[in-house]
Amino acid sequence: MYFNQAICDVYIGTGAGKKLMEDIGNAKRSVKIVSPFLSPFLVRKLIDLHYKEIEVQLITVDTIEDFYGDRQKNIHQLIFQDRTIDKEAEAQRLKWRKRKQLLFLILTFLILALIATAILIQERMVLWGFIPLLPVCFLIRYYTSRIRNAKIYHYSYSQLFPFKVFTTPESNSYSHPFIHGKIYLIDDEIAYLGSLNFTNNGTRNNYETRIRMVDRKAVKELVAEFETLFHNEIYLEKELSEWGRELYVEPGN
């Protein structure tokens, strides 16, 4: 993409994100962000915007800062787990449980009967009667295994607001480039470009470069570029279900 003669403000130095954060905080309709790195408290700001009914879209990569560890996991709040029950599998599991219970009662009764008989007639040979009971034991173990391994729950995942997480390409891979650009669009009227990531250091502490544009033609082109990147079918992305399985437990039964 190339756009010439766009009017913009230029800022170089620390605190490059101060004006950006003001514009994001004053958004009326939408905030769209491309940033390969994120800080948890800034993700929290996006969550707050969403609950203020501001349209939020985010493009990042799979090096999410707060995904691992014991810190508050704001990125986790972007993904919800939905669970549905397979009624047929649930009914089948119930049948297996009833069969197991019946077999266990029969086995218990027969064992007690054999022991009582052996005591009454003082004949140890009666205990050989346990051998025919072995198939019943195997059946109980069989049903126990089927019950334990039955999968009656199906899981799906949904997003709090639309976001894409592109995978980091391997060092020797040229299948797609690393998403390193930083783009910030507020209400599709204000655009920021530069070096600052959507992180604490990027917006506050680092020596960064950034430009701010309200040029209608330039901003329109950047909005189109964002939509193209968001809906592209070339760059590899981490599926929502992959994140979900890492974030949530999926008990089968």
ChimeraX attribute file (.defattr): number of C-alpha atoms within 10 A of each C-alpha:
attribute: neighborCount
match mode: 1-to-1
recipient: residues
	/A:1	5
	/A:2	5
	/A:3	9
	/A:4	6
	/A:5	7
	/A:6	12
	/A:7	14
	/A:8	15
	/A:9	10
	/A:10	14
	/A:11	16
	/A:12	13
	/A:13	13
	/A:14	17
	/A:15	20
	/A:16	25
	/A:17	26
	/A:18	11
	/A:19	14
	/A:20	22
	/A:21	15
	/A:22	10
	/A:23	18
	/A:24	20
	/A:25	15
	/A:26	12
	/A:27	19
	/A:28	15
	/A:29	14
	/A:30	18
	/A:31	23
	/A:32	24
	/A:33	22
	/A:34	26
	/A:35	21
	/A:36	22
	/A:37	19
	/A:38	21
	/A:39	18
	/A:40	19
	/A:41	17
	/A:42	16
	/A:43	20
	/A:44	16
	/A:45	15
	/A:46	24
	/A:47	19
	/A:48	13
	/A:49	21
	/A:50	17
	/A:51	13
	/A:52	11
	/A:53	11
	/A:54	17
	/A:55	19
	/A:56	20
	/A:57	20
	/A:58	19
	/A:59	21
	/A:60	23
	/A:61	20
	/A:62	16
	/A:63	14
	/A:64	15
	/A:65	16
	/A:66	18
	/A:67	18
	/A:68	11
	/A:69	8
	/A:70	7
	/A:71	10
	/A:72	13
	/A:73	18
	/A:74	20
	/A:75	19
	/A:76	16
	/A:77	13
	/A:78	17
	/A:79	19
	/A:80	15
	/A:81	16
	/A:82	12
	/A:83	11
	/A:84	10
	/A:85	14
	/A:86	12
	/A:87	11
	/A:88	10
	/A:89	15
	/A:90	16
	/A:91	12
	/A:92	14
	/A:93	21
	/A:94	13
	/A:95	14
	/A:96	18
	/A:97	17
	/A:98	12
	/A:99	15
	/A:100	21
	/A:101	14
	/A:102	13
	/A:103	17
	/A:104	16
	/A:105	12
	/A:106	14
	/A:107	18
	/A:108	11
	/A:109	11
	/A:110	15
	/A:111	16
	/A:112	12
	/A:113	12
	/A:114	17
	/A:115	15
	/A:116	13
	/A:117	15
	/A:118	15
	/A:119	12
	/A:120	9
	/A:121	9
	/A:122	10
	/A:123	10
	/A:124	13
	/A:125	8
	/A:126	15
	/A:127	13
	/A:128	10
	/A:129	14
	/A:130	13
	/A:131	9
	/A:132	9
	/A:133	14
	/A:134	12
	/A:135	10
	/A:136	16
	/A:137	14
	/A:138	11
	/A:139	15
	/A:140	21
	/A:141	13
	/A:142	13
	/A:143	20
	/A:144	15
	/A:145	12
	/A:146	15
	/A:147	19
	/A:148	11
	/A:149	12
	/A:150	15
	/A:151	16
	/A:152	18
	/A:153	17
	/A:154	14
	/A:155	16
	/A:156	13
	/A:157	17
	/A:158	14
	/A:159	13
	/A:160	14
	/A:161	15
	/A:162	14
	/A:163	18
	/A:164	19
	/A:165	21
	/A:166	21
	/A:167	19
	/A:168	19
	/A:169	15
	/A:170	11
	/A:171	7
	/A:172	6
	/A:173	9
	/A:174	9
	/A:175	11
	/A:176	14
	/A:177	13
	/A:178	16
	/A:179	19
	/A:180	14
	/A:181	14
	/A:182	20
	/A:183	23
	/A:184	25
	/A:185	27
	/A:186	25
	/A:187	18
	/A:188	19
	/A:189	17
	/A:190	23
	/A:191	26
	/A:192	25
	/A:193	18
	/A:194	18
	/A:195	21
	/A:196	26
	/A:197	24
	/A:198	27
	/A:199	21
	/A:200	17
	/A:201	17
	/A:202	21
	/A:203	22
	/A:204	17
	/A:205	14
	/A:206	18
	/A:207	15
	/A:208	20
	/A:209	18
	/A:210	20
	/A:211	17
	/A:212	20
	/A:213	18
	/A:214	18
	/A:215	15
	/A:216	15
	/A:217	13
	/A:218	21
	/A:219	21
	/A:220	17
	/A:221	14
	/A:222	22
	/A:223	22
	/A:224	13
	/A:225	13
	/A:226	21
	/A:227	13
	/A:228	11
	/A:229	16
	/A:230	19
	/A:231	10
	/A:232	11
	/A:233	9
	/A:234	9
	/A:235	17
	/A:236	15
	/A:237	16
	/A:238	14
	/A:239	13
	/A:240	17
	/A:241	15
	/A:242	10
	/A:243	16
	/A:244	20
	/A:245	14
	/A:246	11
	/A:247	17
	/A:248	14
	/A:249	9
	/A:250	14
	/A:251	10
	/A:252	13
	/A:253	15
